[in-house]
Amino acid sequence: MASKNIEVLKNLIQEKFKNDAVVLLQKNDIYVKSKNREDTKKEVEKLLGSSKVDFTSVFKRSKSGSIDVLTVPDFKTDIIFKPIIAKGQGGIAFESEIEKDLNNYFAGADMTDIKHPDVINELQKKLDLTQSNAYSATREGYKNQKREVVFTGTRLDISKSDGKTLTDVTIQKNGKDLHFLSLKMSQTYYVLNAALEKYFLNKNTQVDINEFFGFEGLKMVGFGEGYACQTQTPNYATVAKNLADVLEQAIGTNVVFVHKKRTGDVLVKDIGGSNQVTVNNLSESSYSYPELGKRKGGSIKVSANINGAKYKVDFQFRGTTATDTGAKYLRVLLERL
């Protein structure tokens, strides 16, 4: 191809997929949106190869998400693959894909016929799965089983944190439940969404819960006058243990944790009756507080070691809509490093 005009490359890709993909040019990048990003990426690679266009498949933190981009130096562009899905549906799609992949694998399919071979390979190795009709997989994440969270004054108790509640896909053998899989696919993901506002507003509990999390109570006024209270100077060593305990419970027990960060980067951890968690680098600078006109929520940002892997952890205290102003929910966001 003689021309190095990025529009020519964009139109070539659009012609290839016609109505099966949306191809957009944004600044100097080409975005290809489709229902199946990985298959689309393979087809674009074939197209570039047949058109004698040099390219490299690379991971770029700011662009890749869970799939590499194609860097095309002659056109000074990156081809970025995005899904055509409604916001928030990516996890559900992943559940369905893993259910299908597992059942195809159990039925004897080759890895070339599997959508997520990296995940299935890791599951096969860690769980000693074999291709046999004795096994089957069933998606159960749609049940959206609720967890109960209670602050006792000294501890945040998270009930229903076992595999049967947390499962997205359950593997059976001879009709009996064998493994409960908790699935995550993205660079970052949430492990807990807990309603805690009543404890921060109730005068009988607000001092205790602020000290439990290490907040300086007077600075909580940014959420509203009712949130402010006088607290002791935080004991960060004790608070770190509290946060580690919250993480241990949030992750759950007797569950197989599966995280696909991107293609080829998959963590599978078969968790038994406990998690090994330590929280590090907790200090005053770990905290942010709500400020009028600047920030509606508060957070605690720390590093942690969870079952042998390193993470960034963000304990977020906020609402879930643009109009929310209080510390209605605690949401715990993880990023595996």
N, C-alpha and C positions, 0 to 999 in steps of 0.2 A: 504494500500500500504506500503510494508516494506521498500523499497528503499527510501533514501532521496537524491538521485542524481538529481540535477536540470535538467540534460539532459532528464531523464526519464519523469519528469513532462512536460517539453517542448514538447517531442515527443507524450505524451498522448493528449495534447491539439491539436497538429497538426493533429493527427489521427482523432480526433473528427470533425475537420472542413475541412479536406482534402484540396480541392482547393478553398474553400470559404473564407479562411483567410490565411494570411502570419504570421507565428510564428517564431520569431527570439530571439536568446539569445545574449544579449549584456551586458558584464561584469557579474553582478549578477542579472540582471533583464530579465524577459521574456516580449517581446513586441508582442502583438497580433494586427495585422492590418487587418481591415475589412471594408466593406461598411457601416455597421451599428454597431457602437461601443457599444451602449447601449444594443442591443439585444445580441450581442456577449458576453458581460459581463455577462448577465443573464444565457446564455448557459454554460459559464465557471463555474459560481457559481453552477449550477446544476451538472456539471461534477465533480467538487471538492467534492460536498456533497455526490454524489453516490459512489465516490472513498474513502470516509471517510478521506478526507484531510481537516484539520482545516484551516480556512482563515478568514480574516476580511476585510471589505470594508471600506477604509479610504481615506480622501483627503490629498494629499501631494503636497504642493505648487510647488515643483520643478518638479513633475512628472505628476500630474493629469490633467492639462489643465481644461477642462470642465466636466470631468468624473472621478470618484474615481478610485483608483487602488485597487487591491486585494493583501493584504499582507499575505504571506504564511510562517509562522514562522518555520515549520519543515524543509523547504527547504531553508530558509534564502533568500527569494526572493520576489520581487514585480512583479505582473502581470499588465502590463501597456497597456491600450487600445488606439490605434491610428487609424485614418481613412485612407482608401485607396482613396485618392483624389489628384488631381493636386493642386499644390501650389496656394492658393488664392481662391479656390473653396468652402471652408467651409461655408462662408456666403451664397452663392447661394444655397447650399444644405439645409441650415437651412430655407431659404425662402420657398423652395418647400415643406419641411416637415411641416412647420407651415400652409401653404395653405391647404395641404392635411388633417392635423389634425383638422383644423377649419371646413372644409367641412364635415369631418366624424362626428365631434361633432354635428354640426347643423343637420346632418341626423339622429342623435340619437345613435351614437356609445358609448359603454361603455369606461371608461377611460383606461381599460386594453387593448383596441385596439388602443389607442392613443400613438404616439411615444414620444411626449413631454407633458405628462399630467401636469407637474409642470407649464409649460407656459400657457396651456389652462385653468387650474384652476385659475391662476392669472388674465388672460384676462376676464374670466367669472365673477369673483368677481368685478374687477375694472370697467368693461364696462357693467355689468348687461346683459350679453348675455344669451340667452336661446336656447334650442334645438328646432329649428323650421325651416321649409323649407323656411321661409321668408328671412332667412339669407344666405349669400354665401360669399366666400373669393376668391380673385383673386391676383395672384402674379404679381407685376409690377416692381420689382427691376431691372429686365433685361433691362428696358428702359434706365437706367443709365442717368437720366436727369441731365444736367450740371447746376452748380450754378455759378453765376457771382460774382466776388470779386473785389472791387474797393477801392483804398486808396484815400481819399479826402484831405489828409493833416492833418486832425484832427481825422479821424475815418476810420476804416476798414468796409466798407459796404458790407454785404453778402446778395445778393438778391436771390430770389427763395428758400426761407428757410421755406416755408409752407408745410403742410402735403401732398399736391398734388404732390409736387416735391420730397419730401423725402421718400415717401411711398415705402416700399418693398412688403407689402401685404395690399390690401384694402378690408375692410369688407363692404358689401352692405346689405341693407335691402329693400326688395321689389324692387330690381333693382337700388336703389339709394345709392350713396356713403355715408357711415355712419362713418367709422373710418379709418384713415390712420396709418398703423403700420410701424415704423422704427425699424428694427430688428438687434440686435447685439448678437453674441454668441462667447465669449472667455473671458479670464481674462482681456485682454486689447483690445481696439478697437479705430479706428480713427473716428472723427466726421467732419473733414475738410481736404481738400487737395486743397490748393490755390496757384496759380502761382503769385509770388510777386517779382521776380527777377528785373523786369524793374524799380520798385520803389527804390530798393537798389542801382541800378546803375545810375539812372537819377540824375544829380546834382541838379535838381530842387526839388526833393522829398526825396533824401537819408537821409538828416539830419532829416527831419520831421518823416520819418518812423522809423529810428533808435531810436529817442527820444520817439516816440509813444510806442515802445516795450521795452524801457529802456536799449538799447544796448549802450555801449561805442564805438562810431564810429571808433576810431583809431584801436581798437582791431579787427574790421571786416576785416582788411587787410589780414587775413588768407584765406579769400575767393578769394583774388586777389587785386592788387593795386587799381582797380577802385571802390572797396567797401569801402575804408577807407575815413573817414570824421571826422571833429571836431564837437563834440556834447556837450551839457550842461550836468552837473552832473544830473543823473537820479532822478526824483521825484517819488519814488517807490509807494507812495500812489496814485498818479495819474495814473501811469502805471498799478497798480493792477485793477483800475477801467476800464482801456482800455482792459485789458486781460479778465475781467469779461464780458465786452460787446461783445468781439469776441466769447466767449463761449456761451453766450445767443443766439447769431445769429446762430452759428454753429449747436447748438442742434435743433433749429427750433421751430416753433409754430404750433398750431392746428394739432398736431400729437400725436400719442400714442407711447411712447418710450418703447421698450421691450428689456431688457438685460438679457440673461441667462448666468451667469458667470460659473456655473457648475450645475450638477443635484441637484435640490432642492433649488438653490440660484437664484431666478428670481426676477427682479424688473420690474414692469409695472407702468408707469407714464403717465396719460392722461394730456398732456400739452395743455393749452388753448392759450390765446393770448400773454403770456409772460412767461419767466423763471426767477427764483429767484437764482442768482449766486453771490457768493462772493469769491474773491481770497485772499488766506492767505499766510503768511510766505514768501513774496517776498522781496528779498534783493540782494546784490551784489553776494552772494554765490549761488544764484539761476541760474546764467548765466554760460554758457560755450561757448567758441569761437573756430573757426577752427584753427588748428595748423598744419604746414607742417610736414608730416611724422607721425602724431599722430591722428588727428581728422579732417575730411573733413567738418563736419557740426557744427552748433551752436544750442544751445537749451536754453529754459527757463523752469525750473522745479519748480512747485509750488503745494500747496495743495488748494483745493477748496471745497465749499459746493454748490451743484447743486440740487435745488429743494428738499432740505432736506436730501440728501445723501452726504457722504464724498468721495472725489476723490483725486487721484494723477493725475496731469496734466503735460504733457510734450509737450511744443510748440517747434517743431523741424523745423529748417531752413536748408534745404539741397537739394541735387538732388535726383534722384530716381534710378540712375544706378551707377555702380562701377567707371565709368569714370567722372561722374559729379563732378565739383569742386565748383560751385557757390551756392549762396542761392536761388536756383530756385523756391523752393516750401516751403510753410508753411504747415506742417502736424500736427494736434492736436491729441495727443494720450491720452486717458483716462483710468484710472484704478479705478473701484469702490472698496472702502475699506469695 
